[in-house]
Amino acid sequence: MKYTALIWIVLSIILSLYIGPAHAFDTSQLQFRDGVSGKLMRGEELAYSGYSIKVVGFPSPVISEKYQDIPDEPVEPFVMLNISKNGSFINTTVLGPGESYIVPDGELKVTADQLPSPNAREWIFQSYHPWAVIKLDPRGTPDLDVLVETDYDSYISSPATEITATVTITNNGFADANNVDLNLDTELTLKRESLKYHYESLKKGESITETVTLSSPFITEKKSYDIRANLSGYDAKAIPYTVESLKTIIIVPEYQQMPSLKKSTNERIYLKDYAMVSLSLKNNANYDLKNVSIKDSIPKGFRLMGNNSLHWVVDVPANGEWDSRYLIKPLEANSDGVILPAATADFRIKGEYYIIQSDRPEIVVYGPRIELTKLADVTEANLGDTVTVTVTATNTGGTPTKVTVWDQNPDDGNLTVHEEFLEAGRDFKFSYPVKIDSEQPIILPRATAEYYELGTEGGKITTESQELEITIKPPPDITPPPEETPVVESPDNSTNPDAVNGETGTYDPAQDVQVPEEPGIAETPPNEEPVEINGLLNLLLGCNESNGIEGLYAPSAACNFFSQ
């Protein structure tokens, strides 16, 4: 295996020095889409979009193990490929499993998707038949698209007419687009938003929508106007991509006989008041208008009073006028002002279908706005701790108001009530302790505030804080130390000086000291009778009769002593 890997390294270095050209762009930014793949043997080719990939080499065959059909040593798999385009040779490259090569122009990625494993039988002499699954993936490119739409196809030339254009850009390709610019070109006058947009990138599959508001020009005859959108961007190779979209609308002059629609309301009100909205349709023609459909809507933050549907279908006589009124009630203060939506009227004149819009009046609502919060000084506590809970009421509106805040203390169940005259931009707060006596998380109910729409006048508005949850820390995990089990060691008899007749005892290193024994004196074993042993020794040594006393047996040690 080490020789095969060495050959592979040498081949890669040689090929990279003499054949491999440098890319003129950052290949890491390239994106590729799925192409084709095939399982190839030596000498076989795979073609795609003018490219031809030919297998020209694999690691050399190796001997097998003695008893198995596997290599004697693992082989480092690789495949050597010749790459051509339209019959012209490009490069020779060596790839290992999963490795890829990007051709110099970046338009194709060649990947050795699969090779036999290092221990496969394809590498040994008797069954040498290597293969490689080669995958060819073409470079992905952006596919930009832009679409311009308007809310209507025709408009009336009037100062109150607004033309809303919606522009949607999309990348339907297989790669991101970079440095994307959207430019709108039209003769119409811009009223809101912008005609130019820039994006660092538009990812593949991404879609962005922009809304532009244009004004209707003053004209004396029917005229067409174009709204042209130009979208441009670049891919990873800095190749530009451009696409356009065109929307044509028709604007007709506001003739004397064309009806006019007006909408008005109070410029300023307090939160406690109602606003009157008035609609008026004037028929300036010398003929009746039949089945005129008039529609209106209310903005966010207001409530319609009564059961008016805000949709009327009326007949207006020649040079006549229709009008209607309805009440709306503000639900929240807004000192910046709220723009009411335009009312519309659609009708037919001499078979032509028209839609006109009213103006869009603005209304300012003065009043308070109370925001209520409920927080604890900690979010996690131990059983038995005392936590401090704080309730804060803030007036983010523009006028003062009398505020009543109540909250329930879970310790005693009593309701805590606080009142305050709170000016605009000011706040007040109160706190109370809570004893943690539960092992489960504690959820404190919402605090509630009630305040007047203006000072101490008008209706009352109710608001609530969020619920407050306090989690309980788990008790510490105290694990008792494990009991020690005494271990009795049994030393080897061959090294234990206390081993006697195969029995073992406790080893004492001090017993390793050898004490010389006195010659001629032997210890008597404790499990034998001394008289029988001494008699036997005396008989063998022939010293039974030397002492002249019959029947008297002397110790063998004494026998030895007298026999010296």
Secondary structure as GFF3:
##gff-version 3
##sequence-region A 1 564
A	DSSP	alpha_helix	2	18	.	.	.	ID=ss1
A	DSSP	three_ten_helix	27	29	.	.	.	ID=ss2
A	DSSP	beta_strand	36	40	.	.	.	ID=ss3
A	DSSP	beta_strand	45	48	.	.	.	ID=ss4
A	DSSP	beta_strand	51	57	.	.	.	ID=ss5
A	DSSP	beta_strand	79	85	.	.	.	ID=ss6
A	DSSP	beta_strand	88	95	.	.	.	ID=ss7
A	DSSP	beta_strand	100	102	.	.	.	ID=ss8
A	DSSP	beta_strand	108	114	.	.	.	ID=ss9
A	DSSP	three_ten_helix	121	123	.	.	.	ID=ss10
A	DSSP	three_ten_helix	125	127	.	.	.	ID=ss11
A	DSSP	beta_strand	132	138	.	.	.	ID=ss12
A	DSSP	beta_strand	144	150	.	.	.	ID=ss13
A	DSSP	beta_strand	154	156	.	.	.	ID=ss14
A	DSSP	beta_strand	162	171	.	.	.	ID=ss15
A	DSSP	beta_strand	177	186	.	.	.	ID=ss16
A	DSSP	beta_strand	189	192	.	.	.	ID=ss17
A	DSSP	beta_strand	196	202	.	.	.	ID=ss18
A	DSSP	beta_strand	207	215	.	.	.	ID=ss19
A	DSSP	beta_strand	223	234	.	.	.	ID=ss20
A	DSSP	beta_strand	240	252	.	.	.	ID=ss21
A	DSSP	beta_strand	260	264	.	.	.	ID=ss22
A	DSSP	beta_strand	268	270	.	.	.	ID=ss23
A	DSSP	beta_strand	275	282	.	.	.	ID=ss24
A	DSSP	beta_strand	289	295	.	.	.	ID=ss25
A	DSSP	beta_strand	302	304	.	.	.	ID=ss26
A	DSSP	beta_strand	311	316	.	.	.	ID=ss27
A	DSSP	beta_strand	321	330	.	.	.	ID=ss28
A	DSSP	beta_strand	334	339	.	.	.	ID=ss29
A	DSSP	beta_strand	344	349	.	.	.	ID=ss30
A	DSSP	beta_strand	352	357	.	.	.	ID=ss31
A	DSSP	beta_strand	362	366	.	.	.	ID=ss32
A	DSSP	beta_strand	370	376	.	.	.	ID=ss33
A	DSSP	beta_strand	380	381	.	.	.	ID=ss34
A	DSSP	beta_strand	386	395	.	.	.	ID=ss35
A	DSSP	beta_strand	401	408	.	.	.	ID=ss36
A	DSSP	beta_strand	415	422	.	.	.	ID=ss37
A	DSSP	beta_strand	427	435	.	.	.	ID=ss38
A	DSSP	beta_strand	442	444	.	.	.	ID=ss39
A	DSSP	beta_strand	448	454	.	.	.	ID=ss40
A	DSSP	beta_strand	457	464	.	.	.	ID=ss41
A	DSSP	beta_strand	468	472	.	.	.	ID=ss42
A	DSSP	three_ten_helix	509	512	.	.	.	ID=ss43
A	DSSP	alpha_helix	530	541	.	.	.	ID=ss44
A	DSSP	alpha_helix	556	563	.	.	.	ID=ss45
###
